[in-house]
Amino acid sequence: MTYATWPFNLCQMGRGTAITTGGAIGSDNAIAATTVWRGVFGGFDDTRERQTTEEDVGTMASAERRSDTKIMATVPMPQTTLTYEQILHVLEASMGQVNPTGTAPGPYVYAYSVPLSTTPPTIRPYTLRVGNVLAPSDIKIVPGSWVQEWEMSGEAGSFWTVQATWQGQRGINELHVEAGHKLNGSLLKGNCVDEVLAYIAPLILGVGRGMTHMGPLQVLGDALPMAFHQVTQIGPDLRILARMRG
């Protein structure tokens, strides 16, 4: 896991195509960020729903199968000063998109109606990028984001404040694969692996299947070069994290 200094955290925002509430949202990963949320960094919560099923598959070690039934993420935006620029993002991602009235150079009026009828509003989903500019590989992408709840508060003579909770799809930054030697070999030969995590126990079990279905290599130069990134002893076992070189 990459760590970076807190002040370099930020939430970048990219506006998607307006859709009717309840409509299908396409993959918005390619939508570029056009602005940042100016306020306290709220982080990122993985709110996926995961189901684990235990299995007996003819091995001494217990086995289980895990399935994600809902892949979601929540991005909280803590209370901050309300500005005309930022409140428009919150409103169009929750109550709907409206066209302003007025003539140049302004002022312009944005009139929002509370959606109380059976007709769903036309909202604009966003793609949020949440993370730290010093650790770009760890930035979480949350496409299809909409505002689940928001609150405005204030009093006469003082700045008003706004806070919001965004919810969206869970983008994939990292994929872990635990597989047999055939799939492992195919992924390695296809250059689909960035790092390998292996556990080594001080036990001699005899002949068995290898970790990968590769080779035999004709020359040593055909081997896949890796570098040890982390070696940790856990009880009597070794946990080895190695990353591809080059």
C-alpha positions as CSV (number, residue, x, y, z in Angstrom):
1,M,0.0,0.0,0.0
2,T,1.3,3.5,-0.9
3,Y,1.2,6.2,1.7
4,A,1.4,9.9,1.0
5,T,1.1,13.2,2.9
6,W,-2.5,14.2,3.9
7,P,-2.6,17.7,2.4
8,F,-2.1,16.2,-1.1
9,N,-5.4,14.4,-0.9
10,L,-8.2,15.5,-3.2
11,C,-11.4,14.5,-5.0
12,Q,-11.4,15.2,-8.7
13,M,-14.8,15.5,-10.5
14,G,-15.8,14.8,-14.1
15,R,-19.3,15.4,-15.4
16,G,-21.0,12.6,-17.2
17,T,-24.0,12.5,-19.6
18,A,-27.4,13.3,-18.1
19,I,-29.7,10.3,-17.5
20,T,-33.1,9.7,-16.1
21,T,-33.0,8.4,-12.5
22,G,-33.0,4.6,-12.6
23,G,-31.6,4.5,-16.1
24,A,-28.5,2.5,-17.0
25,I,-25.1,4.2,-16.5
26,G,-22.3,3.2,-18.9
27,S,-18.6,3.0,-18.1
28,D,-17.5,6.5,-17.2
29,N,-13.9,5.6,-16.4
30,A,-12.7,7.6,-19.4
31,I,-14.4,10.8,-18.4
32,A,-11.7,13.3,-17.6
33,A,-11.8,15.4,-14.4
34,T,-12.7,19.0,-15.0
35,T,-12.7,20.4,-11.4
36,V,-11.9,19.4,-7.8
37,W,-14.1,19.5,-4.8
38,R,-12.9,22.4,-2.6
39,G,-13.3,21.3,1.0
40,V,-12.1,18.8,3.6
41,F,-11.1,15.5,2.1
42,G,-13.6,12.8,3.1
43,G,-11.9,9.7,1.8
44,F,-13.4,6.7,0.2
45,D,-15.5,3.8,1.6
46,D,-15.8,0.5,-0.2
47,T,-19.5,-0.5,0.4
48,R,-19.7,-3.5,-1.8
49,E,-21.9,-6.4,-0.7
50,R,-19.9,-9.7,-0.6
51,Q,-21.2,-13.2,-0.1
52,T,-19.0,-16.1,1.0
53,T,-19.9,-19.7,0.3
54,E,-18.0,-22.6,2.0
55,E,-17.2,-25.5,-0.2
56,D,-15.9,-29.1,0.1
57,V,-13.8,-29.7,-3.0
58,G,-11.8,-32.8,-2.1
59,T,-8.8,-31.1,-0.5
60,M,-7.7,-31.2,3.1
61,A,-7.6,-27.4,3.3
62,S,-11.0,-25.7,3.6
63,A,-12.2,-23.9,0.5
64,E,-14.6,-21.0,-0.1
65,R,-16.0,-19.0,-2.9
66,R,-16.6,-15.3,-2.7
67,S,-19.0,-13.3,-4.9
68,D,-19.7,-9.6,-5.0
69,T,-23.4,-9.2,-5.3
70,K,-23.3,-5.4,-5.4
71,I,-20.2,-3.3,-6.3
72,M,-20.6,0.1,-4.8
73,A,-18.5,2.9,-3.2
74,T,-19.4,5.9,-1.0
75,V,-17.5,9.2,-1.1
76,P,-18.4,11.5,1.8
77,M,-17.8,15.2,1.4
78,P,-17.7,16.8,4.9
79,Q,-19.2,20.1,5.7
80,T,-17.6,23.0,3.9
81,T,-18.5,26.6,2.8
82,L,-21.2,26.7,0.2
83,T,-20.2,28.3,-3.1
84,Y,-22.3,28.8,-6.2
85,E,-19.9,26.7,-8.2
86,Q,-19.9,23.7,-6.0
87,I,-23.6,23.6,-5.1
88,L,-24.5,23.1,-8.7
89,H,-22.6,19.8,-8.8
90,V,-24.5,18.6,-5.8
91,L,-27.9,19.7,-7.1
92,E,-27.6,18.3,-10.6
93,A,-26.3,15.0,-9.3
94,S,-29.3,14.7,-7.0
95,M,-32.3,16.8,-8.0
96,G,-31.7,17.1,-11.7
97,Q,-30.2,19.3,-14.3
98,V,-31.8,22.6,-15.1
99,N,-31.1,25.4,-17.5
100,P,-30.5,28.9,-16.0
101,T,-32.6,31.9,-16.8
102,G,-31.1,35.3,-17.3
103,T,-29.1,37.3,-19.8
104,A,-25.4,38.1,-20.0
105,P,-23.6,39.2,-18.0
106,G,-26.1,38.0,-15.4
107,P,-27.3,37.4,-12.9
108,Y,-28.6,33.9,-13.7
109,V,-31.3,32.0,-11.8
110,Y,-31.3,28.2,-11.3
111,A,-34.7,27.0,-10.2
112,Y,-34.9,23.5,-8.8
113,S,-38.1,21.7,-8.1
114,V,-38.3,19.0,-5.4
115,P,-39.2,15.7,-7.4
116,L,-42.4,14.7,-5.6
117,S,-44.2,13.2,-8.7
118,T,-43.8,9.8,-10.2
119,T,-41.7,11.2,-13.0
120,P,-38.0,10.6,-12.2
121,P,-35.6,13.6,-12.5
122,T,-32.9,13.8,-15.1
123,I,-29.7,13.8,-13.1
124,R,-26.1,14.1,-14.2
125,P,-23.8,11.3,-12.9
126,Y,-20.2,12.1,-12.2
127,T,-16.9,10.2,-12.3
128,L,-15.0,10.9,-9.0
129,R,-11.3,10.3,-8.6
130,V,-10.4,10.1,-4.9
131,G,-6.9,9.9,-3.6
132,N,-3.5,11.5,-3.3
133,V,-1.5,13.3,-6.1
134,L,1.7,11.8,-4.7
135,A,0.3,8.3,-5.0
136,P,-1.5,8.2,-8.4
137,S,-1.5,4.4,-8.5
138,D,-3.7,4.4,-5.4
139,I,-6.4,6.8,-6.7
140,K,-9.8,5.3,-6.6
141,I,-12.1,5.7,-9.6
142,V,-15.8,5.9,-8.8
143,P,-17.8,6.1,-12.0
144,G,-21.6,6.7,-12.2
145,S,-21.6,8.7,-9.0
146,W,-24.7,10.5,-7.8
147,V,-25.6,12.4,-4.5
148,Q,-27.4,10.1,-2.1
149,E,-28.0,12.8,0.5
150,W,-27.0,16.4,1.1
151,E,-27.6,19.1,3.6
152,M,-27.3,22.9,3.4
153,S,-27.4,25.1,6.6
154,G,-26.7,28.6,7.6
155,E,-28.0,31.8,9.0
156,A,-28.3,35.4,8.0
157,G,-25.1,37.3,7.9
158,S,-22.9,34.2,7.9
159,F,-21.5,31.8,5.2
160,W,-23.8,28.9,4.4
161,T,-22.4,25.4,4.4
162,V,-23.0,22.2,2.5
163,Q,-22.2,18.6,3.0
164,A,-23.0,15.6,0.8
165,T,-22.6,11.9,0.5
166,W,-21.9,10.5,-3.0
167,Q,-22.5,6.9,-4.1
168,G,-21.3,5.3,-7.2
169,Q,-19.9,2.2,-8.9
170,R,-16.7,0.6,-7.5
171,G,-13.9,1.1,-10.1
172,I,-11.2,-1.5,-10.3
173,N,-7.7,-0.3,-9.4
174,E,-6.4,-3.7,-8.3
175,L,-7.4,-7.3,-9.2
176,H,-6.2,-10.2,-7.1
177,V,-6.2,-13.7,-8.7
178,E,-5.8,-16.9,-6.7
179,A,-5.7,-19.7,-9.2
180,G,-4.2,-23.0,-10.3
181,H,-0.9,-23.4,-12.3
182,K,-2.6,-23.2,-15.7
183,L,-4.4,-19.9,-15.2
184,N,-1.3,-18.5,-13.4
185,G,0.9,-19.4,-16.4
186,S,-1.5,-17.9,-18.9
187,L,-1.7,-14.6,-17.0
188,L,2.1,-14.4,-16.7
189,K,2.7,-15.3,-20.4
190,G,0.1,-12.7,-21.3
191,N,1.9,-9.9,-19.4
192,C,-1.1,-9.5,-17.1
193,V,0.7,-9.7,-13.8
194,D,2.4,-6.8,-11.9
195,E,3.3,-8.7,-8.8
196,V,3.2,-12.2,-7.2
197,L,2.3,-12.9,-3.6
198,A,3.5,-16.3,-2.4
199,Y,3.6,-18.0,1.0
200,I,6.3,-20.6,1.7
201,A,6.1,-23.1,4.6
202,P,9.1,-25.1,5.9
203,L,7.5,-28.4,4.8
204,I,8.7,-31.0,2.3
205,L,5.6,-32.5,0.6
206,G,7.2,-34.3,-2.3
207,V,6.2,-34.1,-6.0
208,G,3.4,-31.8,-6.8
209,R,2.1,-29.3,-9.3
210,G,4.1,-26.1,-9.9
211,M,2.9,-22.5,-9.4
212,T,2.7,-21.8,-13.1
213,H,2.2,-23.8,-16.3
214,M,5.3,-22.5,-18.2
215,G,8.4,-23.9,-19.8
216,P,10.6,-25.8,-19.8
217,L,12.6,-22.7,-20.8
218,Q,15.3,-23.1,-23.5
219,V,17.6,-20.4,-22.2
220,L,17.8,-18.6,-18.8
221,G,17.1,-15.3,-20.6
222,D,13.5,-16.4,-21.3
223,A,12.8,-16.3,-17.6
224,L,10.5,-13.5,-16.2
225,P,12.6,-11.2,-14.1
226,M,11.2,-10.2,-10.7
227,A,12.4,-8.3,-7.7
228,F,11.7,-8.9,-4.0
229,H,9.5,-6.1,-2.7
230,Q,8.7,-7.4,0.7
231,V,9.6,-10.5,2.7
232,T,7.9,-11.0,6.0
233,Q,8.0,-14.0,8.4
234,I,4.5,-14.9,9.7
235,G,5.0,-17.6,12.4
236,P,7.1,-20.3,10.7
237,D,6.1,-19.3,7.2
238,L,7.4,-16.6,4.8
239,R,5.3,-14.1,3.0
240,I,7.0,-13.0,-0.2
241,L,5.8,-10.2,-2.4
242,A,7.7,-9.9,-5.7
243,R,7.1,-7.4,-8.5
244,M,7.9,-7.7,-12.2
245,R,11.0,-5.9,-13.4
246,G,11.1,-3.9,-16.6
